[in-house]
Amino acid sequence: MKKFLIVGLGNIGAEYAETRHNIGFKILDYLAHSEDLTYETKKLGDLTSYKFKGRTFILLKPSTYMNLSGKAVKYWLEKEKIPIENLLVVTDDLNLPFGTLRLKTKGSDGGHNGLKDIQDKLNTTKYNRFRFGISDNFSKGKQVDYVLGKWSETEENSLKERLKLSKEVIKSFGLSGTSNTMNTYNGK
């Protein structure tokens, strides 16, 4: 059985739950809820697993806070003996318009501290990331307030459809592979 580690980036705590920066957690929560899965608190995060068509998807929400996500990612990759090509990190992206989905196989951290820490702990920039656009609709000097801010009403109304599509991206990643998933979903 092929195993995949799907990591949603976010910050723990109720004050962060509905913020833009926590879209990684929100996408994994949506997937877990729609498949009636329950998270267990384990070392360095909350985990659940989802079996689908001969694949096992291990969903991880690190409890290390965003900027220290690499420790949890490295630990669970090694513990579950999952090859790095079967890792998918779900994160927010300021450089994409709201709700835009983009899967990439490598790249820079783009100034994202969670990705920076993962890159540092894994010692590579070659790992799959699923970026969810949150747009850059903030004034100069207000980036932190924006990413840690709550969704606007317009964004909130669009999220359900975007979360459903995000779930499809994750399943496609495990079933059809990175290239096919990129061709099908990038830019949607």
Secondary structure as GFF3:
##gff-version 3
##sequence-region A 1 188
A	DSSP	beta_strand	2	8	.	.	.	ID=ss1
A	DSSP	three_ten_helix	14	16	.	.	.	ID=ss2
A	DSSP	three_ten_helix	20	22	.	.	.	ID=ss3
A	DSSP	alpha_helix	23	34	.	.	.	ID=ss4
A	DSSP	beta_strand	40	42	.	.	.	ID=ss5
A	DSSP	beta_strand	45	52	.	.	.	ID=ss6
A	DSSP	beta_strand	55	62	.	.	.	ID=ss7
A	DSSP	three_ten_helix	66	68	.	.	.	ID=ss8
A	DSSP	alpha_helix	69	79	.	.	.	ID=ss9
A	DSSP	three_ten_helix	84	86	.	.	.	ID=ss10
A	DSSP	beta_strand	87	93	.	.	.	ID=ss11
A	DSSP	beta_strand	101	104	.	.	.	ID=ss12
A	DSSP	alpha_helix	113	122	.	.	.	ID=ss13
A	DSSP	beta_strand	128	133	.	.	.	ID=ss14
A	DSSP	alpha_helix	143	147	.	.	.	ID=ss15
A	DSSP	alpha_helix	153	176	.	.	.	ID=ss16
A	DSSP	alpha_helix	178	185	.	.	.	ID=ss17
###
